């Protein structure tokens, strides 16, 4: 379906019209960039995803409430970048543009009353603990400057942007890493016919330990597990679960755990299962 542009509010918000004449609001990253009145937008294009359809009882002029002071968003983004550079030693010069675009887009969604969902918030808070602390500060600054409460899911996405910038990785790589942690818990659960609550303290402790082991493995840091043979032979089911997580890690992240790392992981899996 193609939508006819009636008015461009900014790069991410467009008032448009369906073929039948119904007016809608399109919210999508870059959906309004370069668009003009009368242009056609492909609603099936994933880059121009339809996020919201304006209710018929709502006057289209009310979309004006979405408008926010751009200077305030620029200011708060700059503050967040400066704090991130100070606390996280981020030198990536693309951080401001990426963060501004993301924050502006999130504000537009929230002002439209559209929820922001982040299925990896628990994993992100552990994987990006330092970045999440800065995201907490960012949320307070945004509330102060723009009067919008971004919520926990959006804090997680800001933390991911900081995480990827600190490591000079694409945001998609950071998201893939976060997804791996969630999948790792599912893999362990399948090995033992269990379902683990990722919000439980036991699962959080497991993910924290897993994060440390993976960080150690990715850095190539030496790790010695003196009783790894005992773990492999005497804790076979836990070691097999650790091997399954290692295989998942190789597929998803492109890295693999050493025998010592897997032995340590098996012990932490044992603690998780027996909690």
CORMO-V391437 format. One line per field, one symbol per residue. ss: DSSP state (h for helix, s for strand, l for the rest). phi: phi as a letter, one per 20 degrees, with the letter a starting at -180 (. if undefined). A space follows every 10 residues. Layout:
ss->???
phi->???
This chain:
ss->lsssssssss llssssslll llssssslll llllllllls sslllhhhll lslllllllh hhhhhhlllh hhhhhhhhhh hhhhhhhhll llllhhhhhh hhhhhhhhhh hlllllllll hhhhhhhlhh hhhhhhhhhh hhhhhhllll hhhhhhhhhh hhhhhhllll hhhhhhhhhh hhhhhhhhhh hhllllllll hhhhhhhhhh hhhhhhhhhl lllllllhhh hhhhlhhhhh hhhhhhhhhh hhllllllhh hhhhhhhhhh hhhhl
phi->.ddefdbdea fdcceccfge ofecddcafn fdfmfcgnfd dffefgfcfe ebdfffedfg fffffffcfg ffffffffff ffffffedle dffefgffff gfffffffff fenefddcfd gfffgefdgf fffffffgff ffffedmcef nfgfgfffff ffffffdldf gffffffffg ffffffffgf fdmccdefef ffffffffff ffffgffffm ffbddgdfff ffeecgffff ffffffffff fednccefff fffffgfffg fffef
